[in-house]
Amino acid sequence: MAEVFNTIVRSVVVSGAATALASLWSIPLAYTLIFRSRGSVLLEAIIETLVGVPTVVLGLLLYILFSSSGPLGFLGLLYTPHAIIIGESILVTPLIVSMGYRSLRGTAHLYYELALSIGADRIQRMRIVVGQSLPGVVAACITGFSRAIGELGIAMMVGGNITGYTRVMTTAIALEVTKGNFEEAIILGVTLLLITISISVSVKLISRVWMIWRSS
Amino acid sequence: MEIKLIGVWYRYGGSREWALKEVSIDLRSAEVVYVDGHNGSGKTTLLKIASLLYQPSKGHIIVDGENFWGLDEGRRTSIRRRVVYVHEKPVLLNGTVLDNVAYGLQIRGISRDKALENSMKVLSMFSIDALAHTPVRKLSTGQAQLVAIARALAVEPDILFLDEPFSNLDRERRGLLISTLNRFRSAGMGIVLSSHSIDVGELGRHRRIVLENGEVIKVYEFE
């Protein structure tokens, strides 16, 4: 039971770290995309397409990169939690960029102009624009976390499902099913479902509170 | 401070029509300029170009002898901090009235305590200091308008640009705004405003620029 608990905690920590890492570049990227006049439609289409990239394809690419004979093999990242974090952060990037872009798009130009008019510098302008759409940006990050915690391909291929080290909920479920331990698989499955549902509910609540706030 | 628009043309992205055509005007500190014209004549565009928010499609903007749009980003920001543009429909940031008014000061590196103290002084000029801790979402449009103008005045700009500042104000608030603007003007602040509802002369000696279809058709001087 202790290992089940550790696996749950590890899943949350790894996916949380991956989401936080992805947010560092995804939100500035979404912001930049809004103020790009040329090629923004094409970039938007590419990013939206990448939202649906199969996790096993990304896992395979990262496996090739991180394997001992691969270009990044010298880093010794294969079969470590760091490899999963990197993989999941790449996986959720298009999702956070796409959702962040949509939440910023409506008001970005107005607040950008306001920020300019009160003398904000480049960084302060971004903080103002993102800050005014914060619930939407947070919702984008939460959805990214939801996607990360539920993925299997990357965690399996670059994490290796090592007990007590890289085993996360999805790889544990897959393993327990192959071993015929359906009870543990169900506990993990239900827990994963509860975490995902609670995240989805939070997103909806944030959106609703934001809408009420905006209209009052 | 002096802002010179030299042969400025402006066209919005995706539009074939010129919003401004060959506009050349000078704006200075301690001077009042009314920008007059019908709806769609280009008043707002002119104010946004002159307040250094929009880059002209053609022509130059010279600020104190420097070609503004040829400068690096850091220098442009430091020049922009000497002018403020206030939108016709007030745009406020989430938070309280005091947070909003203090914001412009804080981004200029002034400590929060000092910024709050100065902001309260400006709010009291408009007799809205009692609203200092009110969330901005609870304000009426007229109150929000005064807060937006208070935020602009708190940073004591060299030139203040006001787009239809009286449109949401009742008679009492309008009087308060005019007396406050006169106070800042006496201290050397320039005011450039577009307005349908102000009697010429309420802000003293001024210049009046009349726009039609994006062109300056007349300039009057009034004592």
Interface residues (C-beta under 8 A of the other chain):
Chain A: S37 L110 Y111 E113 L114 L116 S117 I118 G119 A120 D121 R122 Q124 I128 G131 Q132 W213 S216
Chain B: G13 K48 S51 L52 L53 E73 G74 T77 R80 R81 V84 Y85 V86 H87 V91 L93 N94 Y103 G104 I107 R108 R137 K138 R151 A152 V155
